[in-house]
Amino acid sequence: MTKILRDEKEVKLNDLLRASRRAAEHYGRAVEVLGQDAAAPVFRNLAEDRAGLCQAIERFIRACGYLPDTPDPDRRTVIDLTERTKAFFARDAQKTVLNRADRLETDILSCFKSVFRQAWKEDRHSELRRLEKDFQSGKQALEKLQALYS
């Protein structure tokens, strides 16, 4: 029998996965938009970190017996075009990219908080804490970059 309804844990985990994917995609686009700017390598590293986080979250979701959401390619295309257009017309591409990055990181943190409000077995809770710790190290790199451009 196919499971149609998702429980709260599965919903929250997939929210976290989607937020992490949005960040990874944004950081990948930021590298292209920034070109030779000094911030580009930081965003390249963040894109790789967030892509790795997405893979780890997907593995965690499967280990819990759930299915991870699949990305909507049409939605991704629209978001990609919108963000590229905004960055192109912005006077300060770095600031535009950093502001969006800050919102994305805040979304991920909020999703982690929602996930932690669920009841988890100790081993699952420990794995989630490890994922959150990995997320925090990337967030710190972004905060240092924001301080440079403030």
DSSP file (Angstrom, degrees, kcal/mol; ACC not computed):
  #  RESIDUE AA STRUCTURE BP1 BP2  ACC     N-H-->O    O-->H-N    N-H-->O    O-->H-N    TCO  KAPPA ALPHA  PHI   PSI    X-CA   Y-CA   Z-CA
    1    1 A M              0   0    0      0, 0.0     2,-0.3     0, 0.0     0, 0.0   0.000 360.0 360.0 360.0 132.3    0.0    0.0    0.0
    2    2 A T        -     0   0    0      1,-0.1     2,-0.5     2,-0.0     0, 0.0  -0.624 360.0-125.6 -81.9 134.5    1.3    3.4   -1.0
    3    3 A K        +     0   0    0     -2,-0.3    -1,-0.1     1,-0.2     3,-0.0  -0.695  31.1 174.4 -82.1 123.7    1.5    6.0    1.8
    4    4 A I        +     0   0    0     -2,-0.5     2,-0.3     1,-0.1    -1,-0.2   0.851  58.2  61.5 -97.9 -43.9   -0.3    9.1    0.7
    5    5 A L  S    S-     0   0    0      1,-0.0     2,-0.3     0, 0.0    -1,-0.1  -0.648  72.3-142.6 -90.1 142.0   -0.2   11.3    3.8
    6    6 A R        -     0   0    0     -2,-0.3     2,-0.1    -3,-0.0    -2,-0.0  -0.777  14.3-129.2 -99.2 145.0    3.0   12.5    5.4
    7    7 A D     >  -     0   0    0     -2,-0.3     4,-2.1     1,-0.1     5,-0.2  -0.410  33.8 -97.1 -85.6 172.6    3.5   12.8    9.1
    8    8 A E  H  > S+     0   0    0      1,-0.2     4,-2.6     2,-0.2     5,-0.2   0.854 121.8  54.2 -60.1 -38.8    4.9   16.0   10.7
    9    9 A K  H  > S+     0   0    0      1,-0.2     4,-2.6     2,-0.2    -1,-0.2   0.935 109.2  47.7 -61.5 -46.4    8.5   14.7   10.8
   10   10 A E  H  > S+     0   0    0      1,-0.2     4,-2.2     2,-0.2    -2,-0.2   0.902 112.1  50.0 -63.0 -41.1    8.5   14.0    7.1
   11   11 A V  H  X S+     0   0    0     -4,-2.1     4,-2.1     2,-0.2    -1,-0.2   0.943 112.8  46.0 -61.6 -48.5    7.0   17.4    6.3
   12   12 A K  H  X S+     0   0    0     -4,-2.6     4,-2.1     1,-0.2    -2,-0.2   0.888 112.1  50.9 -65.0 -39.9    9.6   19.2    8.5
   13   13 A L  H  X S+     0   0    0     -4,-2.6     4,-2.2     1,-0.2    -1,-0.2   0.904 111.3  47.8 -64.5 -40.6   12.5   17.2    7.1
   14   14 A N  H  X S+     0   0    0     -4,-2.2     4,-2.6     2,-0.2    -1,-0.2   0.833 107.7  55.6 -71.5 -30.6   11.4   18.0    3.5
   15   15 A D  H  X S+     0   0    0     -4,-2.1     4,-2.4     2,-0.2    -1,-0.2   0.929 109.5  47.8 -60.8 -44.3   11.0   21.7    4.4
   16   16 A L  H  X S+     0   0    0     -4,-2.1     4,-2.2     2,-0.2    -2,-0.2   0.903 111.2  50.6 -62.4 -42.5   14.6   21.6    5.6
   17   17 A L  H  X S+     0   0    0     -4,-2.2     4,-2.4     2,-0.2    -2,-0.2   0.929 111.1  47.7 -62.4 -45.9   15.7   19.8    2.4
   18   18 A R  H  X S+     0   0    0     -4,-2.6     4,-2.5     1,-0.2    -2,-0.2   0.910 111.7  49.9 -63.7 -41.8   13.9   22.4    0.1
   19   19 A A  H  X S+     0   0    0     -4,-2.4     4,-1.8     1,-0.2    -1,-0.2   0.900 112.0  48.4 -63.0 -40.1   15.4   25.3    2.0
   20   20 A S  H  X S+     0   0    0     -4,-2.2     4,-2.5     2,-0.2    -2,-0.2   0.881 110.6  51.1 -68.2 -38.5   18.9   23.8    1.7
   21   21 A R  H  X S+     0   0    0     -4,-2.4     4,-2.8     2,-0.2     5,-0.3   0.925 107.6  52.8 -63.8 -43.9   18.4   23.2   -2.0
   22   22 A R  H  X S+     0   0    0     -4,-2.5     4,-2.5     1,-0.2    -1,-0.2   0.915 111.3  47.2 -58.3 -42.0   17.3   26.8   -2.5
   23   23 A A  H  X S+     0   0    0     -4,-1.8     4,-2.7     2,-0.2     5,-0.2   0.937 111.3  49.9 -65.4 -46.5   20.5   28.0   -0.8
   24   24 A A  H  X S+     0   0    0     -4,-2.5     4,-1.9     1,-0.2    -2,-0.2   0.914 113.6  46.4 -59.0 -43.5   22.8   25.6   -2.8
   25   25 A E  H  X S+     0   0    0     -4,-2.8     4,-2.2     2,-0.2    -1,-0.2   0.916 112.1  50.4 -65.7 -43.4   21.2   26.8   -6.0
   26   26 A H  H  X S+     0   0    0     -4,-2.5     4,-2.6    -5,-0.3    -2,-0.2   0.921 110.2  49.7 -61.1 -43.9   21.4   30.4   -5.1
   27   27 A Y  H  X S+     0   0    0     -4,-2.7     4,-1.6     1,-0.2    -1,-0.2   0.870 109.1  52.4 -66.1 -35.5   25.1   30.1   -4.1
   28   28 A G  H  X S+     0   0    0     -4,-1.9     4,-1.1    -5,-0.2    -1,-0.2   0.913 112.4  45.0 -63.8 -42.6   25.9   28.4   -7.4
   29   29 A R  H  X S+     0   0    0     -4,-2.2     4,-2.6     1,-0.2    -2,-0.2   0.866 106.6  60.8 -67.5 -35.6   24.2   31.2   -9.3
   30   30 A A  H  X S+     0   0    0     -4,-2.6     4,-3.0     1,-0.2     5,-0.3   0.878  99.0  56.5 -59.9 -38.2   26.0   33.8   -7.1
   31   31 A V  H  X S+     0   0    0     -4,-1.6     4,-1.3     1,-0.2    -1,-0.2   0.920 110.8  44.1 -59.3 -43.5   29.4   32.4   -8.4
   32   32 A E  H  < S+     0   0    0     -4,-1.1    -2,-0.2     2,-0.2    -1,-0.2   0.915 115.4  47.3 -67.7 -43.4   28.3   33.1  -12.0
   33   33 A V  H  < S+     0   0    0     -4,-2.6    -2,-0.2     1,-0.2    -1,-0.2   0.899 114.3  46.1 -65.7 -41.6   26.8   36.6  -11.1
   34   34 A L  H >< S+     0   0    0     -4,-3.0     3,-2.2     1,-0.2     2,-0.2   0.723  82.0 174.3 -78.3 -21.4   29.9   37.7   -9.1
   35   35 A G  T 3< S+     0   0    0     -4,-1.3    -1,-0.2     1,-0.3    -2,-0.1  -0.322  71.3   1.0  57.7-114.9   32.4   36.5  -11.7
   36   36 A Q  T 3  S+     0   0    0     -2,-0.2    -1,-0.3    -4,-0.1    -2,-0.1   0.353  97.6 129.4 -90.2   4.8   35.9   37.6  -10.6
   37   37 A D  S X  S-     0   0    0     -3,-2.2     3,-1.6    -6,-0.1    -3,-0.1  -0.241  71.1-117.4 -59.5 149.1   34.7   39.3   -7.4
   38   38 A A  T 3  S+     0   0    0      1,-0.3     4,-0.4     2,-0.2    -1,-0.1   0.722 112.9  61.4 -62.0 -21.7   36.5   38.2   -4.2
   39   39 A A  T 3> S+     0   0    0      1,-0.2     4,-2.1     2,-0.1     3,-0.4   0.695  82.0  83.6 -78.3 -18.6   33.3   36.8   -2.8
   40   40 A A  H <> S+     0   0    0     -3,-1.6     4,-2.3     1,-0.2    -1,-0.2   0.892  87.8  50.0 -56.4 -46.3   32.9   34.3   -5.6
   41   41 A P  H  > S+     0   0    0      0, 0.0     4,-2.3     0, 0.0    -1,-0.2   0.870 109.2  52.9 -62.7 -33.4   35.2   31.6   -4.1
   42   42 A V  H  > S+     0   0    0     -4,-0.4     4,-2.4    -3,-0.4    -2,-0.2   0.927 111.1  46.3 -64.7 -43.5   33.3   31.9   -0.8
   43   43 A F  H  X S+     0   0    0     -4,-2.1     4,-2.7     2,-0.2    -1,-0.2   0.847 108.6  56.0 -68.1 -33.0   30.0   31.3   -2.5
   44   44 A R  H  X S+     0   0    0     -4,-2.3     4,-2.0    -5,-0.2    -2,-0.2   0.939 110.6  45.0 -61.5 -46.1   31.5   28.4   -4.5
   45   45 A N  H  X S+     0   0    0     -4,-2.3     4,-2.7     1,-0.2    -2,-0.2   0.905 113.1  50.4 -63.9 -41.3   32.5   26.8   -1.2
   46   46 A L  H  X S+     0   0    0     -4,-2.4     4,-3.0     2,-0.2     5,-0.2   0.894 108.0  53.2 -64.1 -39.3   29.0   27.5    0.3
   47   47 A A  H  X S+     0   0    0     -4,-2.7     4,-2.2     2,-0.2    -1,-0.2   0.923 112.1  45.2 -60.8 -43.7   27.4   26.0   -2.8
   48   48 A E  H  X S+     0   0    0     -4,-2.0     4,-2.3     2,-0.2    -2,-0.2   0.913 113.5  50.1 -66.2 -42.5   29.4   22.8   -2.3
   49   49 A D  H  X S+     0   0    0     -4,-2.7     4,-2.3     1,-0.2    -2,-0.2   0.929 113.1  45.3 -60.6 -46.0   28.7   22.8    1.5
   50   50 A R  H  X S+     0   0    0     -4,-3.0     4,-2.4     2,-0.2    -1,-0.2   0.858 110.7  53.4 -70.3 -33.9   24.9   23.2    1.0
   51   51 A A  H  X S+     0   0    0     -4,-2.2     4,-2.0    -5,-0.2    -1,-0.2   0.911 110.7  48.0 -64.0 -40.9   24.9   20.6   -1.8
   52   52 A G  H  X S+     0   0    0     -4,-2.3     4,-2.3     2,-0.2    -2,-0.2   0.886 109.5  52.7 -64.6 -39.0   26.6   18.2    0.6
   53   53 A L  H  X S+     0   0    0     -4,-2.3     4,-2.7     2,-0.2    -2,-0.2   0.910 107.3  52.7 -62.0 -42.1   24.1   19.1    3.3
   54   54 A C  H  X S+     0   0    0     -4,-2.4     4,-2.7     1,-0.2    -2,-0.2   0.923 109.3  48.5 -59.4 -44.6   21.2   18.3    0.9
   55   55 A Q  H  X S+     0   0    0     -4,-2.0     4,-2.3     1,-0.2    -1,-0.2   0.912 112.2  48.8 -62.7 -42.0   22.7   14.9    0.2
   56   56 A A  H  X S+     0   0    0     -4,-2.3     4,-2.3     2,-0.2    -2,-0.2   0.896 111.6  49.2 -65.6 -39.6   23.1   14.2    3.9
   57   57 A I  H  X S+     0   0    0     -4,-2.7     4,-2.9     2,-0.2    -2,-0.2   0.913 109.7  51.9 -65.8 -42.0   19.5   15.4    4.6
   58   58 A E  H  X S+     0   0    0     -4,-2.7     4,-2.4     2,-0.2    -2,-0.2   0.924 110.7  48.0 -59.6 -44.2   18.2   13.1    1.8
   59   59 A R  H  X S+     0   0    0     -4,-2.3     4,-2.6     1,-0.2    -1,-0.2   0.913 112.0  50.0 -61.8 -42.2   20.1   10.1    3.3
   60   60 A F  H  X S+     0   0    0     -4,-2.3     4,-1.6     2,-0.2    -2,-0.2   0.924 109.2  51.2 -62.3 -44.6   18.7   11.0    6.7
   61   61 A I  H  <>S+     0   0    0     -4,-2.9     5,-2.4     1,-0.2     3,-0.3   0.927 112.8  45.7 -59.1 -45.8   15.1   11.2    5.3
   62   62 A R  H ><5S+     0   0    0     -4,-2.4     3,-1.8     1,-0.2    -1,-0.2   0.895 108.4  56.2 -64.9 -39.7   15.5    7.8    3.7
   63   63 A A  H 3<5S+     0   0    0     -4,-2.6    -1,-0.2     1,-0.3    -2,-0.2   0.797 104.2  54.6 -63.0 -27.2   17.0    6.3    6.8
   64   64 A C  T 3<5S-     0   0    0     -4,-1.6    -1,-0.3    -3,-0.3    -2,-0.2   0.496 124.5-106.1 -82.6  -3.7   13.9    7.4    8.7
   65   65 A G  T < 5S+     0   0    0     -3,-1.8    -3,-0.2     1,-0.3     2,-0.2   0.632  82.8 117.2  88.8  14.8   11.8    5.5    6.1
   66   66 A Y      < -     0   0    0     -5,-2.4    -1,-0.3    -6,-0.2    -2,-0.1  -0.554  63.5-117.3-106.5 173.7   10.5    8.6    4.3
   67   67 A L        -     0   0    0     -2,-0.2     2,-0.1    -3,-0.1   -53,-0.1  -0.954  25.7-127.7-112.6 131.0   11.0    9.8    0.7
   68   68 A P        -     0   0    0      0, 0.0   -54,-0.0     0, 0.0   -10,-0.0  -0.477  31.4-104.6 -73.0 146.8   12.7   13.1    0.0
   69   69 A D        -     0   0    0     -2,-0.1   -11,-0.0     1,-0.1     0, 0.0  -0.307  30.9-129.8 -62.6 152.1   10.9   15.6   -2.2
   70   70 A T        -     0   0    0      1,-0.0    -1,-0.1     0, 0.0   -52,-0.0  -0.861  28.8-102.8-103.9 144.9   12.2   15.9   -5.7
   71   71 A P        -     0   0    0      0, 0.0     3,-0.1     0, 0.0    -1,-0.0  -0.311  25.8-125.4 -65.6 147.2   12.9   19.4   -7.1
   72   72 A D     >  -     0   0    0      1,-0.2     4,-2.3     2,-0.0     5,-0.2  -0.847  18.3-159.7 -92.1 108.7   10.4   21.1   -9.5
   73   73 A P  H  > S+     0   0    0      0, 0.0     4,-2.0     0, 0.0    -1,-0.2   0.846  88.5  52.5 -63.1 -34.3   12.4   21.9  -12.6
   74   74 A D  H  > S+     0   0    0      2,-0.2     4,-2.1     1,-0.2     5,-0.2   0.924 110.7  47.0 -66.5 -43.1    9.9   24.6  -13.8
   75   75 A R  H  > S+     0   0    0      1,-0.2     4,-2.5     2,-0.2     5,-0.2   0.904 110.9  52.6 -63.5 -41.0   10.0   26.4  -10.5
   76   76 A R  H  X S+     0   0    0     -4,-2.3     4,-2.5     1,-0.2    -1,-0.2   0.889 108.2  51.2 -62.5 -39.3   13.8   26.2  -10.4
   77   77 A T  H  X S+     0   0    0     -4,-2.0     4,-2.5     2,-0.2     5,-0.2   0.923 110.8  47.6 -64.5 -44.8   14.0   27.8  -13.9
   78   78 A V  H  X S+     0   0    0     -4,-2.1     4,-2.5     2,-0.2    -2,-0.2   0.929 113.8  47.0 -62.8 -45.6   11.7   30.7  -12.9
   79   79 A I  H  X S+     0   0    0     -4,-2.5     4,-2.7     2,-0.2     5,-0.3   0.913 111.4  52.2 -62.4 -42.4   13.6   31.3   -9.7
   80   80 A D  H  X S+     0   0    0     -4,-2.5     4,-2.3    -5,-0.2    -2,-0.2   0.939 112.1  44.4 -59.8 -49.2   16.9   31.2  -11.6
   81   81 A L  H  X S+     0   0    0     -4,-2.5     4,-2.3     1,-0.2    -1,-0.2   0.903 113.7  50.8 -63.6 -41.4   15.7   33.7  -14.2
   82   82 A T  H  X S+     0   0    0     -4,-2.5     4,-2.4    -5,-0.2    -2,-0.2   0.934 112.7  44.9 -62.1 -47.2   14.3   36.0  -11.6
   83   83 A E  H  X S+     0   0    0     -4,-2.7     4,-2.4     1,-0.2     5,-0.2   0.890 112.9  50.4 -67.7 -38.6   17.4   36.0   -9.5
   84   84 A R  H  X S+     0   0    0     -4,-2.3     4,-2.3    -5,-0.3    -1,-0.2   0.909 111.5  49.0 -64.5 -40.4   19.7   36.5  -12.4
   85   85 A T  H  X S+     0   0    0     -4,-2.3     4,-2.2    -5,-0.2    -2,-0.2   0.930 111.6  48.6 -64.9 -45.4   17.6   39.5  -13.6
   86   86 A K  H  X S+     0   0    0     -4,-2.4     4,-1.1     1,-0.2    -2,-0.2   0.924 113.7  46.7 -60.1 -44.6   17.6   41.1  -10.2
   87   87 A A  H  < S+     0   0    0     -4,-2.4    -1,-0.2     1,-0.2    -2,-0.2   0.878 110.2  53.8 -66.2 -37.3   21.3   40.7   -9.9
   88   88 A F  H  < S+     0   0    0     -4,-2.3    -1,-0.2     1,-0.2    -2,-0.2   0.912 115.0  39.0 -63.8 -42.8   21.9   42.1  -13.4
   89   89 A F  H  < S+     0   0    0     -4,-2.2    -1,-0.2    -5,-0.1    -2,-0.2   0.574  93.8 104.2 -86.9  -9.0   19.9   45.2  -12.8
   90   90 A A     <  -     0   0    0     -4,-1.1     3,-0.3    -5,-0.2    -3,-0.0  -0.474  67.0-142.5 -72.4 142.1   21.1   45.8   -9.2
   91   91 A R  S    S+     0   0    0      1,-0.3     2,-0.5    -2,-0.2    -1,-0.1   0.833  98.6  37.3 -70.3 -31.9   23.7   48.5   -8.7
   92   92 A D     >  +     0   0    0      1,-0.2     4,-2.1     2,-0.1    -1,-0.3  -0.820  66.4 179.7-125.9  90.8   25.5   46.4   -6.2
   93   93 A A  H  > S+     0   0    0     -2,-0.5     4,-2.7    -3,-0.3     5,-0.2   0.873  82.7  56.3 -60.0 -39.0   25.4   42.7   -7.1
   94   94 A Q  H  > S+     0   0    0      1,-0.2     4,-2.8     2,-0.2    -1,-0.2   0.935 108.5  46.3 -59.7 -45.9   27.4   41.7   -4.0
   95   95 A K  H  > S+     0   0    0      2,-0.2     4,-2.7     1,-0.2    -1,-0.2   0.906 112.6  50.3 -65.0 -41.0   24.8   43.3   -1.7
   96   96 A T  H  X S+     0   0    0     -4,-2.1     4,-2.0     2,-0.2    -1,-0.2   0.932 113.8  45.0 -60.8 -46.7   21.9   41.7   -3.6
   97   97 A V  H  X S+     0   0    0     -4,-2.7     4,-2.3     1,-0.2    -2,-0.2   0.904 114.6  48.6 -64.9 -42.8   23.5   38.3   -3.5
   98   98 A L  H  X S+     0   0    0     -4,-2.8     4,-2.4    -5,-0.2    -2,-0.2   0.885 109.3  52.0 -67.1 -39.3   24.4   38.6    0.2
   99   99 A N  H  X S+     0   0    0     -4,-2.7     4,-1.9     2,-0.2    -1,-0.2   0.924 112.3  45.8 -62.9 -43.6   20.9   39.8    1.2
  100  100 A R  H  X S+     0   0    0     -4,-2.0     4,-2.4    -5,-0.2    -2,-0.2   0.907 111.4  53.1 -64.8 -40.9   19.3   36.9   -0.5
  101  101 A A  H  X S+     0   0    0     -4,-2.3     4,-2.6     1,-0.2     5,-0.2   0.900 106.5  52.9 -61.1 -41.0   21.9   34.5    1.1
  102  102 A D  H  X S+     0   0    0     -4,-2.4     4,-2.1     1,-0.2    -1,-0.2   0.919 109.9  47.6 -61.5 -43.7   21.0   35.9    4.6
  103  103 A R  H  X S+     0   0    0     -4,-1.9     4,-2.1     1,-0.2    -1,-0.2   0.902 112.1  50.3 -64.1 -40.2   17.3   35.2    4.0
  104  104 A L  H  X S+     0   0    0     -4,-2.4     4,-2.2     2,-0.2    -2,-0.2   0.908 110.5  48.6 -65.0 -41.9   18.1   31.7    2.8
  105  105 A E  H  X S+     0   0    0     -4,-2.6     4,-2.4     1,-0.2    -1,-0.2   0.881 109.9  52.4 -66.0 -37.6   20.3   30.9    5.8
  106  106 A T  H  X S+     0   0    0     -4,-2.1     4,-2.3    -5,-0.2    -1,-0.2   0.896 108.5  51.6 -63.5 -40.0   17.6   32.2    8.1
  107  107 A D  H  X S+     0   0    0     -4,-2.1     4,-2.3     2,-0.2    -2,-0.2   0.919 109.7  48.9 -62.0 -44.1   15.1   29.9    6.4
  108  108 A I  H  X S+     0   0    0     -4,-2.2     4,-2.6     2,-0.2    -2,-0.2   0.933 111.2  49.7 -62.4 -45.3   17.4   26.9    6.9
  109  109 A L  H  X S+     0   0    0     -4,-2.4     4,-2.2     1,-0.2    -1,-0.2   0.907 110.2  50.7 -60.3 -42.2   17.9   27.8   10.6
  110  110 A S  H  X S+     0   0    0     -4,-2.3     4,-2.0     1,-0.2    -1,-0.2   0.888 109.9  50.7 -62.1 -39.9   14.1   28.1   11.0
  111  111 A C  H  X S+     0   0    0     -4,-2.3     4,-2.4     2,-0.2    -2,-0.2   0.901 107.9  52.4 -66.0 -40.7   13.6   24.7    9.4
  112  112 A F  H  X S+     0   0    0     -4,-2.6     4,-2.4     1,-0.2    -2,-0.2   0.930 108.3  51.4 -59.4 -43.7   16.2   23.1   11.7
  113  113 A K  H  X S+     0   0    0     -4,-2.2     4,-0.8     1,-0.2    -2,-0.2   0.902 110.0  49.3 -60.4 -41.1   14.3   24.6   14.7
  114  114 A S  H  < S+     0   0    0     -4,-2.0     3,-0.5     1,-0.2     4,-0.3   0.890 110.1  51.0 -64.7 -39.5   11.1   23.1   13.4
  115  115 A V  H >< S+     0   0    0     -4,-2.4     3,-1.5     1,-0.2    -2,-0.2   0.910 107.4  53.3 -63.8 -41.9   12.7   19.7   12.9
  116  116 A F  H 3< S+     0   0    0     -4,-2.4    -1,-0.2     1,-0.3    -2,-0.2   0.672  95.4  68.7 -70.4 -16.0   14.1   19.7   16.5
  117  117 A R  T 3< S+     0   0    0     -4,-0.8    -1,-0.3    -3,-0.5    -2,-0.2   0.640  87.3  87.0 -74.6 -12.7   10.6   20.4   17.8
  118  118 A Q  S <  S-     0   0    0     -3,-1.5     2,-0.6    -4,-0.3    -3,-0.0  -0.482  92.7-103.6 -83.1 157.0    9.7   16.8   16.8
  119  119 A A        +     0   0    0     -2,-0.1     2,-0.3     6,-0.0    -2,-0.1  -0.729  47.2 178.9 -84.1 121.9   10.3   13.8   19.0
  120  120 A W        -     0   0    0     -2,-0.6     2,-0.1    -4,-0.1    -4,-0.0  -0.920  32.5-110.4-124.1 148.0   13.4   11.9   17.8
  121  121 A K     >  -     0   0    0     -2,-0.3     4,-2.8     1,-0.1     3,-0.2  -0.400  43.8-104.0 -66.5 156.6   15.2    8.8   19.0
  122  122 A E  H  > S+     0   0    0      1,-0.2     4,-2.4     2,-0.2     5,-0.2   0.870 119.6  49.6 -55.6 -44.0   18.6    9.6   20.5
  123  123 A D  H  > S+     0   0    0      2,-0.2     4,-1.8     1,-0.2    -1,-0.2   0.892 113.8  45.8 -66.4 -38.0   20.6    8.4   17.5
  124  124 A R  H  > S+     0   0    0     -3,-0.2     4,-2.4     2,-0.2    -2,-0.2   0.908 111.9  52.1 -68.1 -41.7   18.5   10.3   15.0
  125  125 A H  H  X S+     0   0    0     -4,-2.8     4,-2.2     1,-0.2    -2,-0.2   0.904 108.9  50.7 -61.0 -41.8   18.7   13.4   17.2
  126  126 A S  H  X S+     0   0    0     -4,-2.4     4,-1.9    -5,-0.2    -1,-0.2   0.899 109.5  50.3 -63.3 -41.2   22.5   13.2   17.3
  127  127 A E  H  X S+     0   0    0     -4,-1.8     4,-2.1     1,-0.2    -2,-0.2   0.901 109.7  50.7 -64.7 -40.6   22.6   12.9   13.6
  128  128 A L  H  X S+     0   0    0     -4,-2.4     4,-2.5     1,-0.2    -2,-0.2   0.896 108.2  52.5 -63.4 -39.7   20.4   16.0   13.2
  129  129 A R  H  X S+     0   0    0     -4,-2.2     4,-2.3     2,-0.2    -1,-0.2   0.880 108.0  51.7 -63.0 -37.7   22.7   17.9   15.6
  130  130 A R  H  X S+     0   0    0     -4,-1.9     4,-2.2     2,-0.2    -2,-0.2   0.914 109.9  48.7 -65.1 -42.0   25.7   16.9   13.4
  131  131 A L  H  X S+     0   0    0     -4,-2.1     4,-2.2     1,-0.2    -2,-0.2   0.907 111.1  50.4 -62.8 -41.4   23.9   18.2   10.3
  132  132 A E  H  X S+     0   0    0     -4,-2.5     4,-2.5     1,-0.2    -1,-0.2   0.892 108.2  52.7 -64.1 -39.0   23.1   21.4   12.1
  133  133 A K  H  X S+     0   0    0     -4,-2.3     4,-1.6     2,-0.2    -1,-0.2   0.908 108.5  50.1 -63.4 -42.0   26.7   21.8   13.2
  134  134 A D  H  X S+     0   0    0     -4,-2.2     4,-1.3     1,-0.2    -1,-0.2   0.907 110.8  50.5 -61.0 -41.8   27.8   21.4    9.5
  135  135 A F  H  X S+     0   0    0     -4,-2.2     4,-2.2     1,-0.2     3,-0.3   0.917 106.4  55.1 -60.8 -44.5   25.2   24.0    8.6
  136  136 A Q  H  X S+     0   0    0     -4,-2.5     4,-2.2     1,-0.2    -1,-0.2   0.847 101.9  56.6 -61.8 -35.7   26.5   26.5   11.2
  137  137 A S  H  X S+     0   0    0     -4,-1.6     4,-1.4     1,-0.2    -1,-0.2   0.902 109.8  45.4 -65.4 -38.4   30.1   26.3    9.9
  138  138 A G  H  X S+     0   0    0     -4,-1.3     4,-1.8    -3,-0.3    -2,-0.2   0.886 110.3  54.4 -68.1 -38.6   28.9   27.4    6.5
  139  139 A K  H  X S+     0   0    0     -4,-2.2     4,-2.3     1,-0.2    -2,-0.2   0.877 104.9  54.2 -62.8 -37.7   26.8   30.1    8.0
  140  140 A Q  H  X S+     0   0    0     -4,-2.2     4,-2.0     2,-0.2    -1,-0.2   0.887 105.7  52.5 -64.5 -38.6   29.8   31.5    9.9
  141  141 A A  H  X S+     0   0    0     -4,-1.4     4,-1.8     1,-0.2    -1,-0.2   0.899 110.2  48.7 -63.0 -39.9   31.7   31.8    6.6
  142  142 A L  H  X S+     0   0    0     -4,-1.8     4,-2.6     1,-0.2    -2,-0.2   0.897 108.3  53.6 -66.5 -40.5   28.8   33.8    5.1
  143  143 A E  H  X S+     0   0    0     -4,-2.3     4,-1.9     1,-0.2    -2,-0.2   0.883 107.3  51.2 -62.9 -38.4   28.7   36.0    8.2
  144  144 A K  H  X S+     0   0    0     -4,-2.0     4,-1.4     2,-0.2    -1,-0.2   0.907 110.8  48.9 -63.3 -41.3   32.4   36.8    7.8
  145  145 A L  H  X S+     0   0    0     -4,-1.8     4,-1.5     1,-0.2    -2,-0.2   0.904 108.8  52.7 -65.3 -41.3   31.8   37.7    4.2
  146  146 A Q  H  X S+     0   0    0     -4,-2.6     4,-0.6     1,-0.2    -1,-0.2   0.878 105.5  55.1 -61.9 -37.3   28.9   39.9    5.1
  147  147 A A  H >< S+     0   0    0     -4,-1.9     3,-0.6     1,-0.2    -1,-0.2   0.867 105.7  52.6 -64.0 -35.6   31.1   41.8    7.6
  148  148 A L  H 3< S+     0   0    0     -4,-1.4    -1,-0.2     1,-0.2    -2,-0.2   0.844 113.8  42.2 -67.7 -33.5   33.6   42.5    4.8
  149  149 A Y  H 3<        0   0    0     -4,-1.5    -1,-0.2     1,-0.2    -2,-0.2   0.372 360.0 360.0 -97.1   4.2   30.9   44.0    2.5
  150  150 A S    <<        0   0    0     -3,-0.6    -1,-0.2    -4,-0.6    -2,-0.1   0.477 360.0 360.0 -79.2 360.0   29.0   46.0    5.2
